[in-house]
């Protein structure tokens, strides 16, 4: 339970006797039910808010998404996953928040992007702001990999993953494609399906075919189901392509991810 939640329950306990004299029992019961309801469902309204909410969500497991490195604060332990910087060691040493479905994909299909790019969309398009801030689409990434992946689409690639040491991520700059490690391919596919469905984003037939194959080959694991439940407590809904979630469980959740891919 959050600190705010504890304050609410303390308020209820302290004033219960007073309230019982001031209103009928039925009305009092309804009020208590309302105040004791799950309190996590406050979806971020901006990307900045989403990043602030994401840090504590991932704090316990502190595992970077694309390579599986451990991190503390925003500093990455590159040795923990055998990561070797490709070019930018300074950026490789820090965590950045990555959109699985790139902001470019979210925005370029909208009119706001044509009139001023990402900055204009964030300022003037409320749908874009909500999509950009969606926590289901946000993961911690090594900064260098985040930059290298850019807005490239995911794909099967034949190259051996050697660009980043032992990290299994592959980026083909010429083809503008990226291939993630096997452990996260299913989650990536189900995130694309979710974002497409919720925000009416277009996915090419080729990409949809790939993601269907990944979703089947790499089914939902316990860590992904746990993430879906906990993120749903922040957002107010779950990713149905991962599985069902229960808002009634939100007040009893630890509020942090314990497992990792």
ABEGO torsion letter per residue (X at the ends): XBAAAAAAAAAAAAAAAAAAAABBAAAAAAAAAAAABBAABBBBABAAAAAAAAAAAAAAAGBBAAAGBBBBEABBBAAAAGBBBAABAAAAABBBBBBABBAAAAAAABAAAAAGEAAAAAAABAAAAAAAABAAABBBBBAAAAAAAEABBBBBBABBBAAAEABABBBBAAAGBBBBBAAAAAAAAAAAAAAAAAAGBBBBAAAAAAAAAAAAABBBBAAAAAAAAAAAAAAGBBBAAAEBBBAAAAAABAGBBABBX
